[in-house]
Amino acid sequence: MDEQRRARQEAVLNRLDRFSRFTDSSLRIPFTRFELGAEAIIGLIPGVGDLAGLVLSGYVLVEAQRAGASGATKRRMVRNMLIDFVGGLVPVVGDAFDAIYKANTRNTRLLRKELMRDLGRKEKKPFPWATLVGLSVLFGAITAVVVALL
């Protein structure tokens, strides 16, 4: 791979790392190790929030297209985007799912894996089910308090 192409790919990955951090993990929940991002916050807005998150996720796909990602990688990215979108539509649990699934981070990893195949990096983490349940309970409690106050 020539140096100019490698530099372009590194620039794409750096942009996507910053974007993914902003959308998926820019805010740390105090007294925990859990981080959520702007997309999870936007997703709390009924209906519109999940659609806005889907549109934001499209940026990673556009960058993957520009970087020359394979069709298989782009299909996996679209699948991740749709899982995140549909999962986010479920009341209360969907908001927790959206905060945990982190489609933009997943898609950035997919692109990195393809672009840097020669490094042999493997990044596979188990799905954090306990965090999903905990955040579902937290968001449910917040919703109950808000409804009770109205």
C-alpha positions as CSV (number, residue, x, y, z in Angstrom):
1,M,0.0,0.0,0.0
2,D,1.5,3.4,-1.0
3,E,2.1,6.0,1.7
4,Q,-0.4,8.5,0.3
5,R,-3.3,6.0,0.4
6,R,-2.2,4.8,3.9
7,A,-2.2,8.4,5.1
8,R,-5.7,8.9,3.7
9,Q,-6.9,5.8,5.5
10,E,-5.3,6.8,8.7
11,A,-7.0,10.2,8.4
12,V,-10.4,8.5,7.8
13,L,-9.9,6.3,10.9
14,N,-8.9,9.2,13.0
15,R,-12.0,11.2,12.0
16,L,-14.2,8.1,12.7
17,D,-12.6,7.5,16.1
18,R,-13.4,11.1,17.1
19,F,-16.9,10.8,15.7
20,S,-17.6,7.5,17.4
21,R,-16.3,8.7,20.7
22,F,-18.6,11.8,20.5
23,T,-21.7,9.7,19.4
24,D,-21.1,6.6,21.5
25,S,-19.0,7.4,24.6
26,S,-18.4,11.0,25.2
27,L,-20.1,11.2,28.6
28,R,-19.2,9.0,31.6
29,I,-21.9,8.1,34.1
30,P,-20.6,9.2,37.5
31,F,-19.4,6.4,39.8
32,T,-19.5,3.8,37.0
33,R,-17.2,2.7,34.1
34,F,-20.1,3.2,31.7
35,E,-20.0,5.8,29.0
36,L,-22.7,7.0,26.7
37,G,-22.7,9.5,23.9
38,A,-24.7,12.1,22.1
39,E,-26.6,9.5,20.1
40,A,-28.0,7.9,23.3
41,I,-29.0,11.3,24.6
42,I,-30.7,12.2,21.2
43,G,-32.3,8.8,21.2
44,L,-34.3,9.8,24.3
45,I,-36.4,12.1,22.2
46,P,-39.4,9.9,21.2
47,G,-39.5,8.9,17.5
48,V,-37.3,11.7,16.1
49,G,-34.3,10.8,18.3
50,D,-33.8,7.3,16.9
51,L,-34.2,8.5,13.3
52,A,-31.6,11.3,14.0
53,G,-29.2,8.6,15.4
54,L,-29.7,6.6,12.2
55,V,-28.8,9.6,10.1
56,L,-25.7,10.3,12.2
57,S,-24.6,6.7,11.8
58,G,-24.8,7.1,8.1
59,Y,-21.6,9.3,8.3
60,V,-19.5,6.2,9.1
61,L,-20.9,4.4,6.1
62,V,-20.1,7.4,3.8
63,E,-16.5,7.4,5.1
64,A,-16.3,3.7,4.6
65,Q,-17.4,4.2,1.0
66,R,-14.8,6.9,0.5
67,A,-12.1,4.7,1.9
68,G,-13.0,1.9,-0.5
69,A,-14.5,-0.6,2.0
70,S,-15.8,-3.9,0.6
71,G,-19.4,-4.6,0.0
72,A,-19.4,-7.2,2.7
73,T,-18.1,-4.7,5.3
74,K,-20.6,-2.1,4.2
75,R,-23.5,-4.6,4.5
76,R,-22.3,-5.5,8.1
77,M,-22.2,-1.7,8.9
78,V,-25.8,-1.3,7.6
79,R,-26.9,-4.3,9.7
80,N,-25.3,-2.7,12.8
81,M,-27.1,0.6,12.0
82,L,-30.4,-1.1,11.6
83,I,-30.0,-3.2,14.8
84,D,-29.2,0.0,16.7
85,F,-32.2,1.9,15.1
86,V,-34.8,-0.9,15.7
87,G,-33.4,-1.7,19.1
88,G,-33.7,1.9,20.1
89,L,-37.4,2.0,19.1
90,V,-38.4,-0.2,22.0
91,P,-39.7,2.0,24.9
92,V,-37.3,2.3,27.9
93,V,-35.3,-0.8,27.1
94,G,-34.5,0.6,23.7
95,D,-32.9,3.7,25.2
96,A,-30.6,1.4,27.3
97,F,-29.9,-0.8,24.3
98,D,-29.0,2.3,22.2
99,A,-26.5,3.4,24.9
100,I,-24.9,0.0,25.0
101,Y,-24.9,-1.2,21.4
102,K,-22.7,1.6,20.1
103,A,-23.1,1.0,16.3
104,N,-20.7,3.8,15.3
105,T,-17.9,2.3,17.4
106,R,-18.6,-1.2,16.0
107,N,-18.7,0.2,12.4
108,T,-15.4,2.1,12.9
109,R,-13.8,-1.2,14.2
110,L,-15.1,-3.0,11.1
111,L,-13.6,-0.5,8.8
112,R,-10.3,-0.5,10.8
113,K,-10.2,-4.3,10.6
114,E,-10.6,-4.2,6.9
115,L,-8.1,-1.3,6.2
116,M,-5.5,-2.6,8.6
117,R,-5.9,-6.4,8.0
118,D,-2.1,-6.8,7.9
119,L,-1.9,-5.8,11.5
120,G,-3.9,-8.9,12.5
121,R,-5.9,-7.1,15.2
122,K,-8.9,-8.9,16.5
123,E,-11.4,-7.0,18.7
124,K,-14.3,-9.1,19.9
125,K,-16.0,-8.3,23.2
126,P,-19.0,-10.0,24.6
127,F,-22.3,-8.1,24.7
128,P,-22.8,-6.4,28.1
129,W,-26.1,-7.9,29.1
130,A,-25.9,-6.9,32.7
131,T,-25.4,-3.3,31.7
132,L,-28.4,-3.4,29.4
133,V,-30.6,-4.7,32.3
134,G,-29.2,-2.1,34.7
135,L,-29.7,0.8,32.3
136,S,-33.2,-0.4,31.5
137,V,-34.0,-0.3,35.2
138,L,-32.5,3.1,35.5
139,F,-34.3,4.6,32.5
140,G,-37.5,2.9,33.7
141,A,-37.1,4.5,37.1
142,I,-36.4,7.9,35.6
143,T,-39.5,7.5,33.3
144,A,-41.7,6.5,36.3
145,V,-40.5,9.6,38.3
146,V,-41.2,11.9,35.4
147,V,-44.6,10.4,34.8
148,A,-45.4,10.6,38.5
149,L,-44.4,14.3,38.6
150,L,-46.6,15.2,35.7
